[in-house]
């Protein structure tokens, strides 16, 4: 699982599965905003970048 944070304190997680797919989960102010599965980690990272441009890996 990879953890990301932004400058506002929001957090996001990308969790990989055995078949290569990943789940992106984004929390804003402690509330779940988005949870979606993607075919690859690259797709999840692109979606994370579209959601907010200040996320960095922790």
Buried (B, 14 or more C-beta within 10 A) or exposed (E): EBEBBBEEEBBBBBBBEEEEBBBBBBBBEEEEEEEEEBEEBEBBBEBBEEBBEEBEEE
